[in-house]
Amino acid sequence: MDVAAPIQERFKCSKCGNDQARVKELAMTGTGLSKLFDIQHNHYLFVSCLHCGYTEVYDPRILGGKRGTLSTILDVLFGG
């Protein structure tokens, strides 16, 4: 489930109140063997305000894993 689009559509910056954002996904390695073999199994969404640059980080596995309650989570995060 793609959670980036709903986040971008419902974004409201908690610092300046702007409603435009850029969502970028970043993949990172973990520790141990995943770092040794460069296996990037940690994925995060970075949501940056296009006005002031304030950035929030989300784990898409948590947001996407709550399929039935995604809108509730977005309401809590962005005051829907």
N, C-alpha and C positions, 0 to 999 in steps of 0.2 A: 504494500500500500504506500503510495506516495504521499508523505505528509508535508513536503516542502511547499506545495501549491497552497493548501489551506492556511499554512502559517503566514505565507507572504500576503495572501488576500485579506487576512484578518489582523494583520500586524498593527500595533499602536505602540510607539516608543514610550517606555516608562520614564524616560528622562526629559524628552522635549515634546512628546505628544504627536510627532509626525506619523503619518500612516504609510510611508513608503519604505520598503526594505529590500535588501538583497539577501538571498539564501544561498549559501555555498555548503557543499558536503565535503568533509575532510576525513580521510581514512588514515589511521595510524597503526603502527605495530604495537604489540604488547611487550611483554618481557619474556626472557628465556628463549625457547626455540622459535617463537614467532618473530622475535627480533633478529635472531640469527639468520633465519630464512626469509626475512622481509615479508612476512605474511601480514597483510593489513586487514585485520578482522575487527578493529574498533572504528566505527563510523559515527560521526557527529555532524549535526547541522549547526552552522554558524549563521545567525540572523543579525544583520547589521543595519542600523538605521541609516538611510541615505542622507539625512539632514545633519545629524550630530556625530554619527559614527559609533554610537553605543552598540555593543555586540553582546548577544546572549547565545548560549550554547545549549543544544538539546540532543538527546539520544533518540534517534528515530526508531530504534527497536522498542523502546518503551512506549512512545506515542503510537507507533504503528501496531503494536501488540494489543492495544486497547481498542480494537476496531469498533466495538459497540459504543464506546464512550469517548471517541476521539473529539467529537464536538464539545463534550463536557470539559475535557482537558483544555481545549483551546479557549473555551469560555473562561476557565479559571486563569489561564495564562494571560489572556488578552482582554479580559473584561467584556465578554460578548453579551 
